[in-house]
Amino acid sequence: MRAVIQRVSEASCKVDQQVVGAINQGFVILLGIEEADRLDDLRWLAQKMANLRVFGDENGLMNKSLHDIQGNILLISQFTLFAQTKKGNRPSFIRAAKPDQAIPLYESMITELSTLLGKKVATGIFGADMKISLVNDGPVTIVMDTKDKDNH
């Protein structure tokens, strides 16, 4: 599982020119799911994202988490995060999980993050052509991959 996390002051997702998800301060998370991903990967990543301390404290240091600022999440499924570009100029997405596997994991991530934050997580629509608007605050953009977790 791979996530691109952007600290935002506001963000929204439109499908067919209708806003389907919107937040103020918090994270836009682009989530890629690959065939090898399991629930333990999901739980590890959700914990890391929910507790990520990248919001400024009274001294201007990145010490606060979403909990501390009552921040929100806009979660967007994005299979293109697993693009393979080594050969040729047309990316291959063979590592990305197929919808029958990816949708349940994406829905589980929504539930897990909602539980960890104690509030609803805004989302896009899985598989839809989405238009994402955001104001990246900082800019702060962090990439996390469950392949980096400590398996000991």
Summary of the structure (lengths in Angstrom):
residues: 152
radius of gyration: 15.4
end to end distance: 18.4
largest distance: 49.0
contacts: 443
relative contact order: 0.29
helix: 28%
strand: 39%
